[in-house]
Every structure is written in structure tokens, then in C-alpha cells.
Amino acid sequence: MDAVRQQYVDLRVHDRVALDEIELYAEILSAVAAAERPLTLAEIDMVLGVRPDEAGRRELTSQEQ
């Protein structure tokens, strides 16, 4: 957990999954704000750290596993 998030999170009551989802949402919002056009699926996958497998499903990249 980074220092900024530690400062504002009451560690007695937290939900790791919810915090991770909020972080991913923030990453998407930042990417959308910086983009001059709608993001493609490939760009969204890159921001989220996922890649499509051969069947078209998305899976975590090795950096996230």
C-alpha cells in the first residue's frame, strides 16, 4: 500500500478487493482524462494490465500475477 493511501485508510476496517477495484477505476479515469479520443479495448487492457488470450478472454499479465 503506498504512503498516500496509508494516510487516509483506516486499516482496522478495509476491504482489499474494494481498494484494488477503486485503484483500477482511478487508473482508467486517468487514462481517459489524458486521451484525446475514446480508448480502444487494447488501450484499456494495457491500462488495466490484462491481455487477451487466444479465446478472446482477458487474463492478468505476468507483472500482475
Backbone as ProteinMPNN parsed JSONL, in Angstrom:
{"seq_chain_A": "MDAVRQQYVDLRVHDRVALDEIELYAEILSAVAAAERPLTLAEIDMVLGVRPDEAGRRELTSQEQ", "coords_chain_A": {"N_chain_A": [[0.859, -1.174, 0.0], [0.643, 2.184, -0.879], [2.173, 5.242, 0.425], [0.448, 7.489, 0.434], [-2.145, 6.394, 0.302], [-2.091, 4.901, 2.68], [-2.164, 6.908, 4.554], [-4.809, 7.811, 4.532], [-6.474, 5.631, 4.888], [-8.274, 3.69, 7.094], [-6.902, 1.154, 8.639], [-8.031, -0.723, 10.259], [-10.527, -1.284, 9.338], [-11.06, -2.431, 6.344], [-11.303, -3.316, 2.912], [-9.703, -5.269, 0.886], [-10.165, -6.109, -1.783], [-12.081, -4.247, -2.668], [-10.571, -1.879, -2.441], [-8.58, -2.417, -4.337], [-10.169, -2.49, -6.661], [-11.051, 0.151, -6.733], [-8.623, 1.419, -7.159], [-7.984, 0.437, -9.749], [-10.097, 1.596, -11.183], [-9.466, 4.279, -10.847], [-7.11, 4.343, -12.338], [-8.12, 3.911, -14.922], [-9.758, 6.189, -15.186], [-7.791, 8.198, -15.14], [-6.38, 7.577, -17.483], [-8.383, 7.973, -19.409], [-8.871, 10.689, -19.043], [-6.485, 11.757, -19.958], [-6.493, 11.065, -22.597], [-7.162, 11.919, -26.011], [-9.205, 10.975, -27.431], [-11.772, 8.406, -27.528], [-10.79, 5.494, -25.685], [-9.337, 2.526, -27.027], [-10.184, -1.006, -26.898], [-7.815, -2.441, -26.614], [-6.105, -0.495, -25.543], [-7.381, 0.0, -23.104], [-7.091, -2.522, -21.94], [-4.293, -2.486, -21.669], [-3.933, -0.398, -19.808], [-5.213, -1.539, -17.597], [-3.623, -3.713, -17.204], [-4.019, -6.209, -18.383], [-4.273, -8.877, -20.787], [-5.567, -10.145, -23.875], [-6.399, -13.623, -24.222], [-5.968, -16.524, -26.359], [-8.599, -17.322, -26.819], [-9.978, -15.029, -26.701], [-10.7, -14.141, -24.245], [-9.833, -12.155, -21.374], [-6.832, -12.011, -19.476], [-4.756, -11.741, -16.54], [-1.645, -9.994, -16.871], [1.784, -11.088, -16.712], [3.148, -9.379, -14.969], [1.272, -8.685, -13.069], [0.578, -10.97, -11.757]], "CA_chain_A": [[0.0, 0.0, 0.0], [1.502, 3.356, -0.95], [2.114, 6.141, 1.585], [-0.73, 8.356, 0.377], [-3.313, 5.599, 0.654], [-1.971, 4.554, 4.088], [-2.52, 8.074, 5.343], [-6.251, 8.034, 4.553], [-7.224, 4.39, 5.063], [-8.328, 3.112, 8.435], [-6.533, -0.234, 8.403], [-8.857, -1.619, 11.066], [-11.698, -1.637, 8.539], [-10.758, -2.256, 4.921], [-11.664, -4.395, 2.002], [-8.609, -5.282, -0.097], [-10.726, -6.208, -3.132], [-12.69, -2.953, -2.992], [-9.491, -0.914, -2.651], [-7.966, -2.735, -5.629], [-11.097, -2.064, -7.707], [-11.007, 1.616, -6.771], [-7.348, 1.776, -7.794], [-8.125, 0.183, -11.183], [-11.013, 2.61, -11.7], [-8.696, 5.517, -10.905], [-6.189, 4.214, -13.474], [-8.915, 4.112, -16.137], [-10.147, 7.6, -15.24], [-6.606, 8.961, -15.505], [-6.101, 7.326, -18.899], [-9.444, 8.627, -20.191], [-8.66, 12.134, -18.943], [-5.307, 12.115, -20.749], [-6.71, 10.704, -24.007], [-7.856, 12.898, -26.854], [-10.283, 10.249, -28.111], [-12.134, 7.219, -26.735], [-9.767, 4.447, -25.641], [-9.659, 1.249, -27.657], [-10.125, -2.124, -25.948], [-6.404, -2.768, -26.378], [-5.568, 0.518, -24.632], [-7.967, -0.26, -21.787], [-6.397, -3.711, -21.437], [-2.951, -2.079, -21.28], [-4.065, 0.373, -18.565], [-5.599, -2.459, -16.528], [-2.618, -4.753, -17.056], [-4.51, -7.504, -18.845], [-4.094, -9.14, -22.217], [-6.495, -11.193, -24.336], [-5.805, -14.916, -24.544], [-6.348, -16.961, -27.704], [-10.051, -17.464, -26.925], [-10.584, -13.711, -26.633], [-10.892, -13.73, -22.845], [-8.708, -11.376, -20.87], [-6.206, -12.569, -18.291], [-3.73, -10.881, -15.986], [-0.311, -10.116, -17.419], [2.713, -11.67, -15.751], [3.531, -8.393, -13.971], [0.226, -8.569, -12.074], [0.336, -12.263, -11.107]], "C_chain_A": [[0.901, 1.231, 0.0], [1.244, 4.31, 0.212], [0.874, 7.017, 1.596], [-1.967, 7.593, 0.813], [-3.267, 5.211, 2.136], [-2.431, 5.695, 4.977], [-4.028, 8.201, 5.522], [-7.091, 6.789, 4.822], [-7.136, 3.928, 6.511], [-8.089, 1.614, 8.273], [-7.307, -1.214, 9.273], [-10.06, -2.102, 10.28], [-11.338, -1.372, 7.079], [-11.151, -3.515, 4.159], [-10.651, -4.359, 0.873], [-9.144, -5.307, -1.533], [-11.325, -4.87, -3.55], [-11.619, -1.899, -3.251], [-8.79, -1.156, -3.987], [-8.859, -2.286, -6.784], [-11.104, -0.546, -7.848], [-9.728, 2.084, -7.453], [-7.404, 1.556, -9.308], [-9.014, 1.236, -11.846], [-10.286, 3.943, -11.839], [-7.712, 5.499, -12.072], [-6.921, 4.47, -14.791], [-9.303, 5.577, -16.271], [-8.973, 8.478, -15.648], [-6.285, 8.806, -16.989], [-7.119, 8.019, -19.79], [-9.235, 10.135, -20.19], [-7.497, 12.593, -19.815], [-5.505, 11.877, -22.244], [-7.461, 11.814, -24.747], [-9.016, 12.28, -27.62], [-10.671, 9.076, -27.224], [-11.025, 6.168, -26.795], [-10.254, 3.199, -26.362], [-9.634, 0.164, -26.581], [-8.685, -2.495, -25.62], [-5.772, -1.763, -25.416], [-6.112, 0.328, -23.216], [-7.295, -1.471, -21.153], [-5.006, -3.335, -20.924], [-2.993, -1.313, -19.947], [-4.36, -0.546, -17.384], [-4.582, -3.572, -16.3], [-3.112, -6.128, -17.412], [-4.222, -7.656, -20.328], [-5.082, -10.218, -22.636], [-5.753, -12.507, -24.55], [-6.323, -15.337, -25.923], [-7.86, -17.087, -27.893], [-10.759, -16.111, -26.851], [-10.891, -13.24, -25.221], [-9.669, -12.943, -22.407], [-8.159, -12.036, -19.61], [-5.125, -11.619, -17.813], [-2.409, -11.082, -16.702], [0.617, -10.627, -16.34], [3.134, -10.672, -14.69], [2.514, -8.28, -12.851], [0.017, -9.863, -11.303], [1.286, -12.477, -9.97]], "O_chain_A": [[1.83, 1.311, 0.803], [0.228, 4.205, 0.899], [0.303, 7.263, 2.658], [-2.756, 8.097, 1.612], [-4.31, 5.193, 2.789], [-3.021, 5.468, 6.034], [-4.481, 8.659, 6.571], [-8.308, 6.892, 4.97], [-6.047, 3.797, 7.07], [-8.974, 0.887, 7.822], [-7.242, -2.421, 9.043], [-10.563, -3.2, 10.519], [-11.316, -0.224, 6.636], [-11.3, -4.602, 4.716], [-10.736, -3.503, -0.007], [-8.627, -4.601, -2.399], [-11.097, -4.412, -4.67], [-11.746, -1.106, -4.184], [-8.445, -0.205, -4.69], [-8.362, -1.759, -7.78], [-11.156, -0.022, -8.961], [-9.749, 3.035, -8.234], [-6.924, 2.396, -10.071], [-8.714, 1.708, -12.942], [-10.465, 4.654, -12.827], [-7.503, 6.523, -12.723], [-6.407, 5.163, -15.668], [-9.19, 6.15, -17.355], [-9.149, 9.414, -16.429], [-5.96, 9.779, -17.668], [-6.757, 8.592, -20.817], [-9.402, 10.788, -21.221], [-7.524, 13.7, -20.352], [-4.769, 12.425, -23.064], [-8.276, 12.536, -24.173], [-9.721, 12.964, -28.362], [-9.966, 8.777, -26.26], [-10.397, 5.979, -27.837], [-11.437, 2.86, -26.311], [-9.124, 0.386, -25.483], [-8.371, -2.825, -24.476], [-4.98, -2.152, -24.558], [-5.376, 0.481, -22.241], [-6.967, -1.452, -19.966], [-4.584, -3.807, -19.868], [-2.173, -1.562, -19.063], [-3.818, -0.355, -16.296], [-4.671, -4.297, -15.309], [-2.683, -7.117, -16.818], [-3.961, -6.678, -21.029], [-5.403, -11.107, -21.848], [-4.61, -12.51, -25.007], [-7.038, -14.577, -26.576], [-8.351, -16.97, -29.016], [-11.986, -16.043, -26.928], [-11.289, -12.094, -25.01], [-8.599, -13.056, -23.004], [-8.912, -12.552, -18.784], [-4.633, -10.79, -18.578], [-2.077, -12.199, -17.099], [0.265, -10.599, -15.161], [3.457, -11.089, -13.578], [2.863, -7.815, -11.766], [-0.665, -9.854, -10.278], [1.23, -13.512, -9.306]]}, "name": "protein", "num_of_chains": 1, "seq": "MDAVRQQYVDLRVHDRVALDEIELYAEILSAVAAAERPLTLAEIDMVLGVRPDEAGRRELTSQEQ"}
